[in-house]
Amino acid sequence: MNHHLNVLIYSLLKIPKRQSYPKKVWNHTFFLRLLQLISYLWFFENIDMGISLVLIKSDSKKVQNKLVSPIHIKYIYKGSYKRFPTQIYIEQKYWKSGNISSRCPNYVNIQREIVTKTKKIENIITEIVEEGDIPTPDVVKTLYDVKSEIKIKKQP
């Protein structure tokens, strides 16, 4: 939610200075953005929505004589959810309460990759909400897959 709130507050603050608009227009623009901010805050406070990491132990495999499991990003909205594979595998001993232990080999790069993918999902959710639609897991997953496919095709 913090990402969405930051986007909304930024859009409210980026209204040009009052001197560049007639008073009536500036007040109207500010008021509309403020109403939008309030409606988004209400929306995010009154829904069951979240993003978390999950370790899929049932998909474990052996790599270099070590049992590793994939990490997925889980997006939940009103009881339904979708998982987004990260293509990252770690040993279960480095998984602590929904987070990767800092003792995990290659920890910094793994965290960077997960943050990048999580921000991509958050941006998609923001786009959907700003268009006035509901960010259901199916819609978010579809857009995520489409944008990932486009990125793959653009790379030589």
ABEGO torsion letter per residue (X at the ends): XAAAAAAAAAAAAABBBAAABBAAAAAAAAAAAAAAAAAAAAAAAABBBBBBBBBBAAABBBBGGBBBBBBBBBBBBGGBBBBBBAGBBBBAAABBGGBBBAABBGAAAAAAAAAAAAAAAAAAAAAAAAAGBBBBAAAAAAAAAAAAAAAAAABX
